[in-house]
C-alpha cells in the first residue's frame, strides 16, 4: 500500500482498492482531482479469495476508514463490509458486480490466463478486453490504452492468476450491504459491458439508501475515463462520511 498524510478535516483515511490487473496508476487522475491528503492505493496481488484479501487488509488498516473499490476491488470491499462494517465510515462501489460468479465462467477464466501467458498480456488484453473496458468513443485513445496495458504488464501473469481465483470464488454479500448504515456511493458507466447497469441495479435494490450515479460517457474504467466526474461524486461522499 502507498500511503500519504491525513485527509483534511477527516480522521478516516481513504482506501482505494484496484481491480484486476490494476495498480496505483488506476487512481492517480482521481487523486489529483480529489486533492486528498491521506490515502492508500491497494493492488490486490497477494490473496486467492475475497475473504483472505479482506482479512489481510483489516489486519493492517486503521480502526476506521473510507473505502472505495473498483471492479474486483469492489467485490473485496463488499467482503470487508461483511466482516467489519463498524470500521467503514463510507463505502463507494465503482463498476461493481455483487453476484457470485457463474460456474460456467470458471473454465473460461482459467483458460484466459494461459492465453495471456502465451500471447503476452498486452496483446491478449487488447484482443479480448479493450473493447469491453472503455466507452466506444475512447477506443482510439492511445494514452488510455497505454495506461491500462502498462498496469497489466506491471501486475503480471501470476497476479492475474490469483485475481482470477478471487473472482471465481467470491460470495454474494448483498445481505451485509443491506445492513450497512454508513453512506454508500455507487457509480457505473453507461457503456460498461463487464459490470452492467443491471448489476448496479442489484446493488441499489439491496441498499436503497445508497446514491447511484451513472456516467453517460464512460465504460468500465471510470477512474481513468471520467476522473473529474468521479471526483465530484466522491468528494461529496467523503464529506457525508465525515459527518
ROLO-67915 format. One record per residue: residue number from 1; residue in one letter; chain; x negated, y, z negated of N, C-alpha, C, O in turn. Coordinates in steps of 0.001 Angstrom, whole numbers. Layout:
<recs>
   nr  rest  kette     n.c1     n.c2     n.c3    ca.c1    ca.c2    ca.c3     c.c1     c.c2     c.c3     o.c1     o.c2     o.c3
  NUM     A      A        X        Y        Z        X        Y        Z        X        Y        Z        X        Y        Z
...
</recs>
This chain:
<recs>
   nr  rest  kette     n.c1     n.c2     n.c3    ca.c1    ca.c2    ca.c3     c.c1     c.c2     c.c3     o.c1     o.c2     o.c3
    1     X      A     -831    -1188        0        0        0        0     -874     1250        0    -1912     1301     -660
    2     X      A     -433     2254      754    -1093     3551      760     -270     4524      -69      918     4708      194
    3     X      A     -878     5139    -1052     -139     5993    -1969     -708     7396    -1976    -1925     7580    -1941
    4     X      A      186     8403    -2023     -172     9805    -2184      441    10339    -3471     1089     9576    -4188
    5     X      A      260    11635    -3799      760    12188    -5059     2286    12186    -5200     2989    11760    -4284
    6     X      A     2790    12647    -6313     4222    12582    -6629     5099    13421    -5723     4700    14486    -5253
    7     X      A     6320    12913    -5483     7334    13709    -4822     7608    14964    -5640     7709    14900    -6866
    8     X      A     7728    16092    -4973     8021    17330    -5683     9370    17228    -6382    10366    16819    -5785
    9     X      A     9387    17604    -7650    10623    17643    -8437    11332    16301    -8486    12554    16239    -8623
   10     X      A    10570    15238    -8374    11211    13922    -8360    10246    12904    -8936     9108    12801    -8479
   11     X      A    10684    12153    -9930     9773    11241   -10595     9843     9831   -10040     9188     8931   -10568
   12     X      A    10619     9617    -8989    10723     8302    -8357    10045     8369    -6996    10592     8996    -6089
   13     X      A     8887     7756    -6810     8198     7820    -5513     9002     7138    -4411     9875     6313    -4679
   14     X      A     8697     7491    -3193     9371     6938    -2028     8586     5735    -1522     7412     5859    -1173
   15     X      A     9224     4581    -1482     8604     3353     -998     9206     3018      359    10424     2903      496
   16     X      A     8345     2861     1361     8766     2640     2739     8304     1258     3201     7104     1001     3302
   17     X      A     9249      382     3478     8944     -990     3882     9075    -1114     5396    10147     -877     5953
   18     X      A     7985    -1484     6057     7983    -1592     7507     8635    -2863     8021     8979    -3759     7250
   19     X      A     8799    -2926     9335     9411    -4082     9979     8378    -5055    10526     7187    -4944    10235
   20     X      A     8847    -6002    11316     7977    -6990    11934     6946    -6304    12836     7289    -5455    13659
   21     X      A     5684    -6688    12665     4580    -6155    13460     4460    -4629    13338     4073    -3945    14285
   22     X      A     4803    -4114    12147     4693    -2677    11881     3755    -2429    10707     3647    -3244     9791
   23     X      A     3085    -1289    10757     2274     -844     9624     2591      628     9346     3655     1109     9735
   24     X      A     1700     1336     8691     1966     2707     8299     2205     3667     9450     2791     4731     9250
   25     X      A     1759     3313    10663     1993     4181    11817     3494     4376    12069     3910     5406    12600
   26     X      A     4290     3396    11690     5740     3484    11863     6313     4726    11190     7211     5378    11722
   27     X      A     5782     5042    10016     6375     6078     9176     5714     7446     9319     6248     8430     8807
   28     X      A     4575     7542     9994     3816     8787     9981     4601     9993    10499     4585    11040     9852
   29     X      A     5295     9884    11655     6067    11052    12118     7158    11453    11121     7437    12640    10953
   30     X      A     7768    10480    10466     8804    10769     9480     8215    11446     8254     8777    12418     7747
   31     X      A     7085    10936     7775     6433    11525     6605     6079    12983     6870     6230    13836     5995
   32     X      A     5610    13260     8078     5270    14643     8430     6496    15544     8404     6405    16712     8026
   33     X      A     7637    15004     8802     8879    15769     8778     9418    15928     7357     9935    16986     6996
   34     X      A     9293    14874     6559     9810    14919     5191     8975    15810     4292     9491    16447     3374
   35     X      A     7668    15847     4568     6740    16617     3749     6787    16161     2285     6772    16983     1369
   36     X      A     6842    14849     2082     6850    14303      721     5428    14263      186     4457    14216      942
   37     X      A     5333    14281    -1128     4027    14303    -1763     3611    12940    -2298     2417    12655    -2393
   38     X      A     4569    12100    -2647     4223    10798    -3219     5027     9711    -2521     6252     9661    -2627
   39     X      A     4328     8850    -1813     4990     7781    -1080     4024     6618     -898     2809     6775    -1023
   40     X      A     4578     5462     -605     3782     4285     -249     4391     3639      981     5586     3346     1007
   41     X      A     3570     3417     2006     3986     2685     3204     3528     1238     3058     2332      974     2931
   42     X      A     4452      323     3074     4140    -1077     2805     4218    -1896     4093     5239    -1898     4781
   43     X      A     3131    -2588     4404     3119    -3559     5501     3429    -4931     4917     2730    -5396     4016
   44     X      A     4457    -5571     5419     4902    -6861     4868     4061    -7981     5474     4473    -8633     6433
   45     X      A     2882    -8194     4905     1925    -9102     5530     1460   -10248     4636      572   -11008     5023
   46     X      A     2046   -10384     3451     1481   -11373     2527     2522   -12236     1827     2359   -12572      654
   47     X      A     3590   -12598     2532     4595   -13485     1947     5368   -14200     3027     5419   -13743     4169
   48     X      A     5976   -15329     2672     6722   -16133     3640     8221   -16125     3403     8946   -16883     4046
   49     X      A     8703   -15285     2493    10134   -15196     2228    10461   -13811     1691     9596   -13120     1152
   50     X      A    11720   -13413     1843    12123   -12127     1285    11956   -12130     -229    11568   -11117     -811
   51     X      A    12241   -13251     -868    12131   -13323    -2329    10682   -13124    -2774    10417   -12360    -3703
   52     X      A     9754   -13803    -2121     8348   -13682    -2504     7850   -12252    -2306     7163   -11705    -3169
   53     X      A     8196   -11650    -1176     7768   -10279     -913     8387    -9308    -1909     7708    -8420    -2426
   54     X      A     9679    -9479    -2177    10367    -8585    -3108     9773    -8691    -4501     9571    -7679    -5173
   55     X      A     9496    -9905    -4933     8961   -10080    -6277     7557    -9491    -6397     7225    -8872    -7408
   56     X      A     6742    -9681    -5375     5390    -9110    -5410     5434    -7589    -5488     4646    -6980    -6212
   57     X      A     6339    -6983    -4756     6470    -5535    -4801     6958    -5063    -6168     6432    -4096    -6719
   58     X      A     7949    -5735    -6704     8474    -5345    -8010     7429    -5482    -9105     7473    -4768   -10107
   59     X      A     6496    -6393    -8914     5431    -6584    -9906     4453    -5410    -9949     3802    -5189   -10970
   60     X      A     4343    -4658    -8856     3320    -3610    -8789     3887    -2197    -8658     3156    -1225    -8847
   61     X      A     5161    -2068    -8340     5744     -744    -8152     6072      -80    -9487     6167     -756   -10511
   62     X      A     6245     1238    -9478     6613     1954   -10703     7970     1487   -11231     8700      782   -10534
   63     X      A     8306     1878   -12459     9576     1440   -13044    10799     1856   -12237    11813     1159   -12248
   64     X      A    10711     2994   -11532    11853     3456   -10747    11349     4129    -9478    10336     4828    -9508
   65     X      A    12039     3925    -8374    11579     4431    -7084    12752     4524    -6111    13776     3862    -6283
   66     X      A    12580     5358    -5089    13492     5390    -3948    12970     4397    -2918    11767     4351    -2658
   67     X      A    13853     3608    -2332    13445     2503    -1470    14071     2637      -94    15292     2719       33
   68     X      A    13234     2661      939    13701     2683     2321    13081     1528     3079    11872     1311     3004
   69     X      A    13899      787     3807    13401     -342     4577    13865     -277     6014    15014       65     6294
   70     X      A    12961     -609     6928    13260     -644     8355    13254    -2079     8850    12253    -2776     8687
   71     X      A    14352    -2543     9454    14438    -3845    10099    14093    -4964     9108    14854    -5181     8165
   72     X      A    12993    -5672     9283    12609    -6702     8316    12441    -6095     6924    12788    -6726     5925
   73     X      A    11919    -4894     6859    11772    -4218     5580    13103    -3959     4907    13183    -3972     3679
   74     X      A    14161    -3723     5690    15494    -3537     5124    16003    -4837     4501    16705    -4813     3490
   75     X      A    15648    -5966     5108    16021    -7261     4529    15341    -7473     3181    15962    -7949     2231
   76     X      A    14066    -7117     3106    13333    -7232     1837    13901    -6252      815    13992    -6573     -370
   77     X      A    14280    -5064     1268    14883    -4087      367    16173    -4623     -237    16425    -4425    -1425
   78     X      A    16989    -5295      560    18221    -5892       36    17914    -6961    -1008    18646    -7097    -1988
   79     X      A    16848    -7712     -808    16439    -8711    -1795    16008    -8022    -3091    16291    -8526    -4178
   80     X      A    15340    -6902    -2991    14929    -6159    -4178    16141    -5619    -4932    16140    -5568    -6162
   81     X      A    17172    -5217    -4194    18420    -4799    -4834    19029    -5951    -5621    19554    -5754    -6717
   82     X      A    18956    -7150    -5059    19498    -8317    -5757    18708    -8639    -7019    19283    -9076    -8016
   83     X      A    17391    -8426    -6985    16538    -8798    -8109    16471    -7724    -9189    16435    -8049   -10376
   84     X      A    16455    -6448    -8797    16222    -5383    -9791    16935    -4091    -9393    16273    -3084    -9140
   85     X      A    18256    -4096    -9334    18974    -2897    -8890    18743    -1679    -9781    18795     -542    -9312
   86     X      A    18487    -1919   -11064    18324     -811   -12004    17055       -5   -11756    16926     1117   -12246
   87     X      A    16131     -563   -11010    14869      133   -10753    14909      992    -9495    13975     1752    -9239
   88     X      A    15960      885    -8719    16037     1558    -7428    16934     2788    -7552    18142     2671    -7762
   89     X      A    16325     3971    -7419    17064     5226    -7567    17957     5516    -6365    18976     6194    -6491
   90     X      A    17577     5008    -5217    18343     5185    -3992    17857     4198    -2953    16690     3804    -2962
   91     X      A    18753     3794    -2050    18436     2785    -1047    18763     3314      337    19882     3764      586
   92     X      A    17785     3263     1244    18000     3630     2642    17697     2425     3519    16613     1848     3436
   93     X      A    18645     2050     4352    18502      906     5240    18529     1406     6675    19529     1963     7129
   94     X      A    17426     1204     7385    17299     1652     8766    17208      425     9669    16359     -442     9467
   95     X      A    18095      358    10674    18083     -759    11624    18135    -2085    10875    17188    -2871    10922
   96     X      A    19240    -2325    10189    19346    -3478     9304    20308    -4529     9864    21309    -4208    10504
   97     X      A    19975    -5775     9604    20881    -6907     9808    21013    -7600     8453    20051    -8220     8001
   98     X      A    22173    -7519     7786    22304    -8064     6448    22620    -9553     6405    22676   -10140     5324
   99     X      A    22825   -10169     7556    23292   -11554     7615    22132   -12541     7573    20990   -12188     7868
  100     X      A    22436   -13767     7208    21443   -14840     7326    21136   -15085     8796    21969   -14840     9668
  101     X      A    19932   -15570     9053    19563   -15886    10431    20334   -17110    10898    20622   -18009    10108
  102     X      A    20661   -17142    12165    21372   -18287    12723    20422   -19474    12869    19282   -19292    13295
  103     X      A    20867   -20693    12523    19988   -21868    12631    19409   -22054    14024    18279   -22520    14173
  104     X      A    20171   -21694    15037    19693   -21886    16406    18567   -20915    16781    17942   -21066    17831
  105     X      A    18311   -19929    15932    17232   -18988    16211    15853   -19505    15799    14831   -18979    16240
  106     X      A    15829   -20530    14956    14560   -20970    14375    13555   -21395    15444    12419   -20919    15455
  107     X      A    13963   -22274    16330    13045   -22780    17347    12561   -21650    18260    11387   -21589    18624
  108     X      A    13483   -20764    18619    13119   -19651    19496    12109   -18723    18831    11152   -18275    19462
  109     X      A    12335   -18442    17554    11422   -17555    16827    10018   -18165    16733     9022   -17478    16958
  110     X      A     9947   -19433    16405     8633   -20062    16252     7938   -20241    17601     6711   -20184    17679
  111     X      A     8700   -20452    18643     8106   -20541    19986     7534   -19190    20408     6547   -19128    21140
  112     X      A     8157   -18116    19944     7681   -16772    20292     6278   -16529    19753     5476   -15850    20394
  113     X      A     5978   -17075    18586     4641   -16921    18013     3603   -17575    18920     2553   -16992    19193
  114     X      A     3894   -18771    19379     2969   -19479    20264     2787   -18734    21584     1677   -18643    22107
  115     X      A     3886   -18202    22114     3788   -17471    23380     2981   -16187    23200     2181   -15824    24062
  116     X      A     3195   -15501    22071     2453   -14271    21806      966   -14555    21654      129   -13772    22103
  117     X      A      639   -15682    21019     -768   -16059    20871    -1389   -16382    22225    -2565   -16103    22459
  118     X      A     -599   -16969    23108    -1103   -17344    24423    -1258   -16139    25349    -2283   -15992    26015
  119     X      A     -248   -15285    25390     -261   -14137    26303    -1046   -12950    25758    -1533   -12113    26518
  120     X      A    -1166   -12885    24421    -1641   -11676    23772     -442   -10877    23301      568   -10796    24001
  121     X      A     -545   -10291    22128      616    -9636    21534     1143    -8500    22412     2354    -8355    22575
  122     X      A      249    -7701    22974      706    -6568    23778     1496    -7025    24993     2572    -6494    25268
  123     X      A      978    -7997    25716     1678    -8498    26906     2998    -9155    26529     4016    -8951    27191
  124     X      A     2972    -9948    25459     4190   -10636    25030     5260    -9640    24585     6422    -9753    24974
  125     X      A     4862    -8667    23771     5826    -7687    23269     6413    -6865    24420     7620    -6629    24472
  126     X      A     5562    -6442    25323     6034    -5638    26455     7017    -6427    27308     8022    -5887    27770
  127     X      A     6726    -7695    27512     7579    -8547    28343     8907    -8857    27673     9951    -8847    28327
  128     X      A     8877    -9132    26370    10061    -9684    25698    10849    -8706    24831    12056    -8877    24658
  129     X      A    10197    -7693    24288    10860    -6866    23285    10955    -5382    23619    11847    -4700    23117
  130     X      A    10072    -4877    24441    10031    -3437    24658    11393    -2881    25074    11822    -1852    24552
  131     X      A    12067    -3541    25996    13366    -3051    26479    14437    -3096    25396    15435    -2380    25482
  132     X      A    14238    -3939    24369    15191    -4018    23259    14838    -3058    22128    15674    -2753    21278
  133     X      A    13608    -2592    22125    13114    -1800    20998    13570     -345    21033    13817      246    19982
  134     X      A    13684      238    22218    13918     1675    22312    15102     1964    23230    15537     1109    24001
  135     X      A    15607     3182    23126    16706     3606    23989    16261     3601    25452    15080     3803    25737
  136     X      A    17187     3374    26378    16810     3264    27799    15998     4438    28315    15092     4242    29125
  137     X      A    16293     5640    27875    15572     6807    28400    14171     6938    27806    13432     7849    28179
  138     X      A    13786     6035    26877    12432     6053    26322    11548     4948    26890    10398     4804    26473
  139     X      A    12061     4174    27826    11305     3029    28340    10022     3444    29054     9075     2660    29116
  140     X      A     9974     4645    29587     8774     5132    30268     7894     5979    29361     6959     6624    29836
  141     X      A     8179     5985    28066     7415     6778    27106     6140     6018    26737     6157     5137    25877
  142     X      A     5043     6370    27394     3779     5645    27213     3219     5812    25802     2618     4883    25262
  143     X      A     3408     6972    25207     2885     7218    23863     3628     6363    22848     3009     5765    21968
  144     X      A     4940     6301    22964     5745     5471    22062     5388     3998    22223     5243     3277    21237
  145     X      A     5248     3558    23463     4867     2167    23730     3503     1860    23119     3322      810    22502
  146     X      A     2555     2758    23285     1213     2540    22755     1229     2447    21237      528     1614    20663
  147     X      A     2008     3280    20585     2089     3235    19125     2627     1891    18643     2108     1308    17691
  148     X      A     3663     1411    19303     4289      154    18872     3370    -1032    19131     3245    -1903    18270
  149     X      A     2725    -1091    20290     1838    -2224    20557      562    -2129    19729      -13    -3157    19371
  150     X      A      110     -923    19420    -1069     -779    18561     -779    -1329    17168    -1614    -2025    16590
  151     X      A      396    -1022    16626      772    -1598    15337      795    -3120    15404      299    -3797    14503
  152     X      A     1371    -3652    16475     1463    -5105    16623       80    -5744    16688     -163    -6771    16055
  153     X      A     -824    -5137    17451    -2186    -5660    17548    -2892    -5606    16197    -3608    -6538    15831
  154     X      A    -2693    -4523    15460    -3335    -4371    14160    -2788    -5371    13148    -3519    -5808    12259
  155     X      A    -1525    -5735    13267     -954    -6755    12373    -1478    -8149    12731    -1944    -8883    11860
  156     X      A    -1400    -8507    14007    -1939    -9782    14463     -982   -10951    14372      102   -10853    13798
  157     X      A    -1410   -12061    14954     -558   -13248    15076     -250   -13883    13714      881   -14312    13486
  158     X      A    -1212   -13950    12825     -971   -14586    11529      101   -13849    10740      971   -14474    10134
  159     X      A       40   -12537    10747     1077   -11748    10071     2419   -11951    10765     3445   -12092    10100
  160     X      A     2420   -11966    12079     3646   -12213    12846     4266   -13553    12444     5482   -13652    12281
  161     X      A     3443   -14565    12288     3947   -15887    11909     4591   -15852    10521     5661   -16427    10318
  162     X      A     3943   -15183     9568     4505   -15099     8218     5799   -14281     8222     6773   -14650     7565
  163     X      A     5804   -13193     8950     7008   -12368     9004     8165   -13109     9666     9325   -12916     9304
  164     X      A     7841   -13948    10628     8876   -14748    11275     9542   -15685    10270    10761   -15850    10297
  165     X      A     8759   -16296     9388     9332   -17174     8367    10199   -16391     7386    11199   -16907     6885
  166     X      A     9817   -15153     7116    10641   -14292     6257    12009   -14076     6901    13041   -14199     6242
  167     X      A    12007   -13754     8185    13268   -13516     8892    14129   -14772     8940    15349   -14703     8788
  168     X      A    13494   -15908     9149    14226   -17177     9246    14891   -17541     7921    16028   -18014     7906
  169     X      A    14194   -17325     6816    14647   -17827     5508    15443   -16820     4686    15818   -17117     3552
  170     X      A    15707   -15640     5231    16373   -14598     4442    17791   -15006     4024    18453   -15804     4687
  171     X      A    18224   -14435     2913    19569   -14671     2404    20466   -13465     2673    19983   -12360     2920
  172     X      A    21746   -13689     2622    22733   -12623     2725    22911   -12015     1334    23417   -12675      427
  173     X      A    22498   -10761     1167    22533   -10110     -150    23594    -9016     -219    23446    -8053     -971
  174     X      A    24659    -9160      559    25686    -8131      535    26431    -8070     -797    26906    -7003    -1186
  175     X      A    26539    -9179    -1490    27211    -9153    -2794    26454    -8262    -3776    27062    -7515    -4542
  176     X      A    25131    -8347    -3747    24328    -7474    -4617    24481    -6024    -4197    24525    -5133    -5046
  177     X      A    24563    -5781    -2913    24726    -4423    -2415    26066    -3841    -2855    26156    -2654    -3171
  178     X      A    27091    -4661    -2876    28418    -4200    -3277    28435    -3705    -4720    29225    -2829    -5073
  179     X      A    27555    -4273    -5555    27499    -3894    -6967    26487    -2784    -7248    26332    -2358    -8392
  180     X      A    25805    -2319    -6215    24745    -1315    -6367    25357       76    -6492    26169      475    -5657
  181     X      A    24971      813    -7529    25638     2079    -7838    24874     3330    -7431    25430     4427    -7493
  182     X      A    23631     3204    -7022    22841     4368    -6621    23136     4738    -5162    23720     3936    -4434
  183     X      A    22739     5943    -4726    23036     6388    -3364    22488     5448    -2286    21355     4974    -2378
  184     X      A    23301     5189    -1277    22924     4316     -166    23056     5084     1139    24095     5683     1421
  185     X      A    21993     5060     1931    21979     5664     3262    21738     4567     4293    20820     3760     4148
  186     X      A    22561     4543     5325    22432     3553     6399    22284     4313     7716    23108     5168     8040
  187     X      A    21233     3998     8471    21002     4678     9750    20751     3627    10835    19974     2691    10645
  188     X      A    21414     3799    11955    21173     2904    13096    21118     3712    14375    21533     4870    14416
  189     X      A    20601     3089    15414    20555     3702    16726    21662     3166    17610    21952     1969    17588
  190     X      A    22279     4031    18381    23388     3621    19236    22964     2592    20275    23786     1800    20736
  191     X      A    21670     2598    20650    21183     1685    21680    20453      474    21098    19771     -241    21832
  192     X      A    20583      237    19811    19859     -864    19184    20486    -2202    19575    21625    -2496    19213
  193     X      A    19727    -3007    20319    20198    -4325    20749    19788    -5423    19777    20200    -6572    19935
  194     X      A    18985    -5084    18779    18496    -6076    17815    19336    -6060    16552    19879    -7089    16148
  195     X      A    19445    -4897    15928    20333    -4707    14776    21472    -3819    15271    21355    -2594    15306
  196     X      A    22549    -4446    15644    23620    -3793    16389    24527    -2956    15477    24452    -3075    14254
  197     X      A    25381    -2114    16067    26366    -1400    15257    27230    -2339    14418    27640    -1983    13314
  198     X      A    27503    -3521    14930    28306    -4489    14176    27583    -4946    12904    28218    -5145    11869
  199     X      A    26274    -5111    12978    25500    -5458    11785    25603    -4350    10736    25752    -4622     9545
  200     X      A    25522    -3110    11189    25602    -1990    10250    27012    -1840     9697    27190    -1466     8537
  201     X      A    28007    -2126    10515    29380    -2102    10032    29575    -3126     8928    30335    -2889     7990
  202     X      A    28892    -4271     9030    28986    -5299     7986    28418    -4798     6667    28902    -5165     5596
  203     X      A    27390    -3958     6745    26835    -3369     5528    27811    -2355     4941    28080    -2366     3739
  204     X      A    28330    -1493     5781    29239     -449     5320    30507    -1043     4721    31032     -522     3737
  205     X      A    30998    -2120     5301    32196    -2774     4766    31948    -3285     3352    32860    -3320     2526
  206     X      A    30701    -3683     3080    30341    -4162     1749    30143    -3015      776    30485    -3124     -401
  207     X      A    29591    -1918     1268    29256     -769      413    29925      486      970    29251     1333     1556
  208     X      A    31234      615      798    31955     1752     1380    31525     3103      810    31833     4147     1385
  209     X      A    30816     3086     -316    30323     4334     -900    29092     4864     -181    28649     5979     -457
  210     X      A    28538     4087      729    27319     4475     1440    27610     5550     2485    28753     5744     2899
  211     X      A    26554     6240     2900    26643     7180     4013    26043     6524     5235    24895     6081     5198
  212     X      A    26800     6453     6323    26356     5775     7546    26195     6802     8661    27107     7573     8959
  213     X      A    25027     6792     9258    24715     7711    10340    24226     6928    11549    23290     6136    11440
  214     X      A    24856     7146    12706    24413     6549    13967    23748     7633    14809    24343     8679    15069
  215     X      A    22512     7379    15233    21783     8338    16058    22043     8024    17530    21648     6961    18008
  216     X      A    22699     8925    18250    23198     8601    19597    22126     8427    20658    22392     7834    21703
  217     X      A    20914     8931    20416    19865     8869    21434    18766     7872    21078    17712     7872    21714
  218     X      A    18991     7022    20074    17931     6131    19590    18276     4663    19813    19438     4277    19937
  219     X      A    17201     3856    19859    17337     2420    19868    16980     1867    18500    17399     2404    17475
  220     X      A    16199      784    18488    15864      106    17237    14845      880    16411    14945      909    15184
  221     X      A    13871     1504    17056    12736     2104    16351    13017     3549    15937    12357     4481    16395
  222     X      A    13998     3711    15073    14441     5034    14634    13330     5941    14110    13268     7105    14509
  223     X      A    12442     5450    13224    11448     6370    12655    10506     6964    13689     9961     8048    13482
  224     X      A    10309     6261    14807     9433     6754    15865    10210     7477    16967     9689     8407    17582
  225     X      A    11439     7060    17218    12233     7676    18274    12856     9000    17836    12906     9950    18617
  226     X      A    13326     9068    16598    14054    10256    16128    13618    10651    14723    14454    10721    13822
  227     X      A    12332    10912    14517    11878    11205    13150    12519    12441    12538    12740    12483    11328
  228     X      A    12823    13448    13352    13422    14666    12803    14806    14395    12237    15124    14841    11134
  229     X      A    15632    13667    12981    16981    13378    12516    16970    12429    11315    17753    12594    10380
  230     X      A    16089    11448    11348    15967    10545    10203    15512    11319     8974    15989    11067     7868
  231     X      A    14598    12253     9163    14086    13039     8040    15173    13894     7408    15242    14001     6183
  232     X      A    16019    14501     8222    17114    15315     7682    18014    14462     6791    18359    14863     5679
  233     X      A    18390    13286     7286    19256    12398     6514    18567    11912     5247    19182    11859     4182
  234     X      A    17303    11560     5360    16590    11028     4199    16289    12115     3182    16243    11839     1983
  235     X      A    16086    13335     3633    15837    14431     2696    17066    14642     1801    16934    14820      591
  236     X      A    18241    14620     2396    19465    14737     1605    19662    13556      673    20108    13710     -464
  237     X      A    19325    12378     1167    19434    11150      351    18483    11196     -846    18858    10813    -1954
  238     X      A    17270    11657     -625    16301    11767    -1728    16804    12740    -2778    16694    12473    -3975
  239     X      A    17354    13867    -2343    17887    14846    -3293    19046    14267    -4091    19155    14488    -5297
  240     X      A    19906    13528    -3410    21025    12891    -4105    20536    11836    -5094    21085    11698    -6187
  241     X      A    19505    11095    -4703    18971    10053    -5573    18316    10636    -6819    18237     9980    -7858
  242     X      A    17847    11876    -6702    17178    12525    -7824    18158    13081    -8838    17784    13366    -9975
  243     X      A    19417    13237    -8431    20386    13887    -9320    20953    12918   -10346    21781    13305   -11170
</recs>
